Amino acid sequence: MEQYNKDEVLLEVKELSQYFKLGRRTLKAVNHVSFNIHKGEVFGLVGESGCGKTTTGRTIIKIYNPSTGDVFFKGRRIVAGIQDYREEIAAIRKEARAQINAEKANLKELIEKTPEREEEYKTEANQKITAICEERNAKVSVLKEKIASAKHDQKYCDKDYIAEEVKAVDEKYEAILAKLTNEEEILKVKAEYQKERKTASQKRLVTQIQMIFQDPIASLNPRMTVKDIISEGLVIQGVKDKKFIEERVYEMLELVGLVRDHADRYPHEFSGGQRQRIGIARAIIMNPELIIADEPVSALDVSIQAQVINLLNELREKMGLTILFVAHDLSVVKYFSDRIGVMYYGNLVELATSDELFAHPLHPYTRSLLSAIPLPDPHYEKQRKRFSYNPLAEHNYQTEQPTLREVAPGHFVSCNTEEFEKYKKILEKN
């Protein structure tokens, strides 16, 4: 593997959380997850059903608004949560109220002891309370600015991106036109300028991330033809040239192993594998830089799974795609991914290269997952030992909570200090 550019981070996920209200309870579907995806990389995200893999992908692509954390794409923040800022503001105000009440109680006690110094005590108490209020207001003001910035980036990241792209085109052609004197050349360059400016004004940052959904049946509109399904993104983006759209659809169909005749058919006329190819064609027609593949093969037969994985590999090489590959089939992920992140109950518990993770799994949950992989070998299957993961028995987090730590270069594990030292010794022995 190792085909990706380690120096260029395309997507950066920082402390991303996604919480859902279930009556009085809060479900922490994704809990402070952080990772980077480099340009040209296939990053596998694995874990059992319900661990938060799909929710992470959907939050990155802005199907869900995040609770906390940030997502940066090409260096620009496209996803920003504000719940942690609001909680911090509430905590600051609560602490300030407690301090003010303590000062008032202290003032009352002092006055009762020495009533003749009442005015002096009141003056001192008022000064302290004023200082507490000023400190509280300053902290809250900073956090409110962060909330405003996060809301702006969440809502207007595309608008800001377009403004920058258009400005870059304006500056480029202003410099070119300033040097020209020939009227014909000026008209020609102006025509190119208008065309490039229009293209820049229609660009969207978030559309450079596309998603392939898990269910190839539910993700396609049964009332739309294949041509309409695949071209929908272009139409939404403002492309009106019907001939151009038609040619692009045909090109995408051939690229994913289908034929032109399929363009006028409906989704119900295709097999599961063909429907998934249509979903892939719909994603790649937008020329994305990042594709989030949400368990794209889990609903398909084993033979078709191999075809779809090989297709994604080919597209990756042809188009220079970066892929976030969400799956629970570890054998598929090992074959397809450069690096793998393992999730458990909304938390990222281990992150390493594919080879390193399979050679030296450290977190007990990762070892449990790997022990569950069946092999087509009766002798191996008879001797295969399954490890069950019991968090209460495996960890003691009463004194120190775990954090994601780098145990070896590029190998991260969620652990506390005691476990960190233990994992390092295990690696040294190996």
N, C-alpha and C positions, 0 to 999 in steps of 0.2 A: 504494500500500500504506500504510505508516506508520499503521496503525490501532491499533497496540499502545501500551500505557502504558510509556513509556521510564523513568519514575520508579519503577516497581514491578517488582522482579526476582522472578519466580516460582521459577525453578530456577537454581541456581548450581553449576557444576562446577569444582572446584579441583584441579589437578594429578592428575587421575584416571589411573590406570594399571591395566592388566589383563594379567598375565603368565601364560603356561601352560607347565608343565613338559613337555618332550618328551624323555624319557630324560635325558641329561646336558645337553641344550640347554634354553634358556629362550626361548620365543617371546614377544616384546613386541608383543602384539596392539594395545594402546592404551598410549601412552607419554607421561605427564604432559600430558594434554589439559585445557585450561581454557576455559570460556566461560559466558556468562549467557544465559538466555532470559527475556524480559520478558513480563508478563501480556498475553495477547491476540495474541502474536506467532507467526508461522510462521518457525521457524528451520530452514533447510536444511542438511543435513550431506551433503557429496558427496565422491566419490573413486572410484577404480576398485575392482573386486571384490577383497576381501582386505585393504583398507586399515584396517579396524577400525571402520567406521561402525556396523554391526549390534552388534558387541561393546560399543561405547560405550552404545548404547541399552539393551541387555540388562543391563549393569552398573548403569545408572541405575535401572532398574526392579527391581533386586535378583534377577534370574535368576542372575547370577554374583556371587560375593563379590569385591570389588576387591582388588588387590594393594596399591596405595597411593592416597592422595588422598581427597577428600571430595566428597559431593554434598549440597547444602542445598536443601530444598523448602519454600517458604513460611517461610524463615528458620530451619528446624529441620534438623539434620543427620540424614539418613536412610541414607546410605551412608558407610562409613569404612574405609579400608584401614590395615593395621598393618605391612606388610612394611618400609617405609622406617624406621619406628621401631626394628624389630628389627635392621636392618642398621646403624643408627646406634649402637645399644647394642653390637653386636659390634665396630664400629670403635673405640668409646671404650675398651672392654676391651682390645682389641689394642694400642692406643696406650699405655694404662696399663702393660700388661705389658712393653712395649718400654722405657718410662721406668724401671720398677723394675729390669729387667735391666741397663740402662745404669748405674743407681746402684750396683748390686751389683758390676758390673765395675770401676767407678771406685773403689769401696771397697777391693776386692782389690788394685788397683794402688797406692793410697795406702799401704795397710798394708805392702806389699812394699818400698816406698821408705823409709818411716819407721815401723817396727814399734812403737817406743816410744809412738806416739800412737794406737795401735789403738782403745782405748776411746773416745777423743774422736771419731775418724772414724766408729765404729759408731753412736754417739749421733746425730751429724749425719745419717748415712745413714738411720737409722731414722725420724728426724723428717721427712726428705724423702719417704721411702716412705709414711709415714702420711698426709702431706699429699696425695700422689698418689692414694692409696686413697680418702681422704675426698672429693676432687674427683670421682673416678670414680663413687663411690657416689651422690653428689648428682645428677650428670648422669643416671645410670641410673635413679634414683628418679623424676625428672621425666618421663623417657621412658616408664617403666612406668605412671605415672599417665595419660599420654596414650593408651597402649595400652588400659588398662582403660576409659577414657572412650570410645574408638573402638569397642571391643567392645560396650559398653553401648548406644551409639547405634545400632549396626548391628543389634543383636538386639531392643532394647526401645523403639525410637523410637515405635512405634504405642502401646505401653502408656503411655508418658509423655504422649503426645498425648491419649489417652482420659482420663487422670487430670486433665489441665488442662481439657479440655472439660467433664467432669462437675463439676469444682470451679466453673467459670464459671457453669454452670446452677444449682448449689446456692446460690451467692452471689446470683444474680439473684432466685431465688424466695424466699430467706430475707428479702431486703429487701422484696419485695412482700407476703409473708405477715405480716411484722411490722407493716404499716400497716393490715391488714384486721381488722375486728371482726365483720362479718356472717358467721354460720355457713355460709350457703349459698354465699356468695362464696368463703369459705375452702376448702370442699369442691371447688368448681369449679376454683379455682387449683391445689389439690393434685393433682387429676386431670391437669391440663395439665403440672404439674411432673413427675409420674411418667412421663408420655409423653415429654416432652422429655429427661428424664434417661436414659430407656431408649435413645432415639435417639442421644444423645451417647455412651453406653457402647458402642454398636455401630459408631461411626465408626472408620475406619482412615485414617491419613495416606497410606500407600503405595497404597491402592486409589483415591486421587484421581489417580493416574497409571495410565493404561491403555495397552495396546499393540495395534496392528494389525499382524499378522504378514505376512511377505512371501508365503508360499505359502498361498493360500486353500483348498487341498485338505488339506494336511498339518496345518493349524492348527485344523481342525474335527474333532471326534470322530465317525467314521462311524456309531457305534452309538447316538448321541443324536439326538433330533428337534431341529429348529430352535428350538422353544420351550424345550427343556431347555438347549441350548447358550447361548442368549441370557440365560436367567434364572439360569444357574449362579452368577454373582457375587452376586446377591441372596440366593440360597439359602445360600451359604457365609457371607454376612454375617448370617444369622439371621432373614431375613424368612420368615414362615410363612403369611401370608395368601395363599391360592392365587388368589383373585379379583383381588387387587391385582397379583400377579405376572403373571397372564394379561393384564390390561389394559395393564400396562407393556410386555410383550412385543409386543402388538398395536400399541401407540403407537410403539415403536422400529421395527418392521417398516415401518409407514407412513412414518415419518420418513426411512428410508433408501431409499424407493422400491419396497418390496415390499408384498404384501397379506397379510391375516390368514390366508387359506387356506394360506399357506406354513408356518405355525407347526407343523403336524403332519407335515411332510415331513422327509426325511433329506437330508444334504448332497450325496449322489451324484445327487440329482434336479435339481440346479441347475447352471447354467453358471458359468464362472470369475468373471465380474463379479458374479453374484448371490451366490456364496459370499463374495466380498470384502465385499459389502454386509452379509451376515450377521455377518461378523467385525467390521465397524464398529458394527453394532447391539449386539453383545456388549460392545464397549468403552464405548459412550456410555450404556448403560442404568445404569451406575454413577454417572452425573453427574460425570465426571472434570473436573479443571481442566486437566490436561495429557495429551495423547495423543502417544505415540511411534509414528509411522507408519513401519514398517520396509519400505521399498520396496513400498508397497501396490499399485502399478500395474505393476510390472516383469513380472509373470507374466500380464498381461492383453493383449488385443488393443488396438490404438491407439484405436479408436473407443470401447471400453469404458474405457480409461484416462481419456479426457476426461470421461466421465460420473462416474467415481469422484472425480476431482479436483474437479469442480464440486460434487459432493455434500459433500466435505470442506469446501469453501469456504462452502457454505450452512450446514452445521452449525457452522462456526466463528462465523458471524454470529449464528445463532439461539441458540447455547448459550454464546457467549463463550469458546470453547475456545482453548487455547494448544497449538501443535503443534510437535513436533520431527520434521521430515520428512527421513527418510533415503532417499537415492536416488543413482543414478549418471547419470540422464538430466538433463543440465544445462538443457535447454530447458524441461522440466517444472518444475524447481526455480526457474528464473528467473521463470516465470509465477506460481508459487504462494507463494514465500518472500519475507519482508521482509528477512532477513539470511541470509547463506550462510557456512558454514565449510567449508574445503577440507582434506581429510585425505590424507596420503600415508604409507604404511607405519607407521601407528599414531600419526603426529604431525599436529597441526593446523598447516598451513603458511600459511594465509591466512584472514582473517575480515573481512567488510565487508558493507555493504548490497547487495542484489541489483543495483541499478543501478550502483553504484560498482564492484563486482567485474567486471561485464561491460564497463564503460566503461574501467576502468584496472586490468587484471590485472597484478600486479607479480611474484609468485613465478613462476619458470620452469615449475613444474609446473602452476600454474593456467593459464598461457598455453598450455601443451601440451594441457590438457583442453579449453579453449575452441576451440582450432584443430581439434579432432576433431569438432565439432558439424556434422553435415551439414545442408544447406538444400535445399529442393525447387526449386532453380534451376540448370539445366545450365551456364549461363555462369559462375555463381559457383563451382560445383563444379570446373570445368576450371581455374580460377585459384586455387582455395583452396590455401593453403600449410599443410602440417602441420608442427608443431614437436615434435620428440622430446625428451624430458627425460632428460638424463644427469647425475645428481647429482655424479659425480666431476669432470665437465668444467665444470659450472656453479658449483660452490662450492669454496672453500678454507677448511676449518674446522680446520686444523692448529694455529693459534695461538689461535683464539677460537671457541667453540661458539655456535650460533644460539639466540636466544630470541625469543619472540613480542613484537614491538614495534609501537607505534602510529605509523605513518608519516604518517597524516593522521587528522583526527578521525573515530573509528569504523572506521578501516581499519588492521588489524593484519596484519603479515607476519612469518614466522619468518626471522630474519636476524641476522648479526653486525654490528658497528659499520660496517665497510667497506660492506657491502651496504645497510645502513640509509641511509647518506649517498647512495648511488647511487640508491636508490628515491625518496628525497625530491627529488633533482634531476629524475628522470623525471616526477614529479607536477608539479613547478614548470613544466616545459616544456609539459605538457599543459594 
